């Protein structure tokens, strides 16, 4: 791997600068990413920065090959205006997403385009074997694109677990018990020789949806991720919010039924015990939650038998959605995850019906289906280094 990937070099225009200047550059890059190609004058209007400040930042970014100039459509007489757009070859990141069945590795440029992607089955493989396989796949993708080491900014690894100090931890039923406390970030950082950011699947899916899916049309939304458990990811003012210790959005352990089903977290009546795929599998086969593998194909094939589960899950999700709406006032609540469409679609219909009479400031709570599929967490993972180094907030650092 080392022959393909070297120690990450910070983009020269954002390293060793004063905080205010660094902040301004992040705003400029994010605005160009969302609205480019865009002229310097329009960029100044959009960001509120002085034209000279914009010019200085743009010149630095052009020298660093993060931007390129392009002619804008001509309006009237005279020479066409020159616009700024991201240079897709200016930087690359890796997105790594894995659960108990599947590993997805994507190589993405700073424009958000997936250059290379590979998925493999990893069911039954040990953490050591999977981590080695990740480095092999990453090397393969990088080699195929002939990317120089100075253009690799980092990697984001995503798992259906919470992380503490770079190692996954378990709070309830999990399909990946062998991964608890495995130093994933430390191991991959050393093997790939680039910085690695770790994130849970819900937050990463929210980022992926923001970059590539329904979130492109939203500034503020809450992503409800339905998997083995229930997770949540928040995008506020266009950027992911993780909270003080990275556990913001931990929706699954909101109590929705006082004195309800016992939960591994120590409470009773947590949302996870009703609206997760663990609960759906239990409703289908009657086995205790966590005692059998979640079979997505079986759930999809037997979706019509899950009517009672759908109604109960929708009822408790409605309680959680009202709380989300009251606390955050998002534009929409996005529902997605690894849940099969055959189950997700009736769940969303039932949830909308439960929320039908709930209004706040004369509007209904907007519930929308996620646009992306199982690759969403990997795409979000690839965006994490971009947010760490370029987005105009420090919330992901």
Secondary structure as UniProt FT lines:
FT   TURN            2..4
FT   TURN            12..14
FT   HELIX           19..35
FT   STRAND          38..39
FT   HELIX           40..47
FT   HELIX           51..63
FT   TURN            64..65
FT   STRAND          67..71
FT   STRAND          82..86
FT   HELIX           88..90
FT   STRAND          92..98
FT   STRAND          102..109
FT   TURN            110..111
FT   STRAND          114..121
FT   TURN            123..124
FT   HELIX           127..145
FT   HELIX           149..151
FT   STRAND          152..159
FT   STRAND          162..164
FT   TURN            165..166
FT   STRAND          167..169
FT   HELIX           177..179
FT   TURN            180..181
FT   HELIX           184..192
FT   STRAND          196..200
FT   HELIX           201..212
FT   HELIX           214..217
FT   STRAND          221..226
FT   STRAND          230..236
FT   TURN            237..238
FT   STRAND          239..241
FT   TURN            248..249
FT   HELIX           251..253
FT   TURN            258..259
FT   TURN            264..265
FT   HELIX           272..275
FT   HELIX           277..285
FT   TURN            289..290
FT   HELIX           296..301
FT   HELIX           303..306
FT   HELIX           307..328
FT   STRAND          332..337
FT   HELIX           341..354
FT   TURN            355..357
FT   STRAND          359..360
FT   TURN            361..362
FT   STRAND          363..364
FT   STRAND          367..369
FT   TURN            374..375
FT   HELIX           376..389
FT   TURN            395..396
//
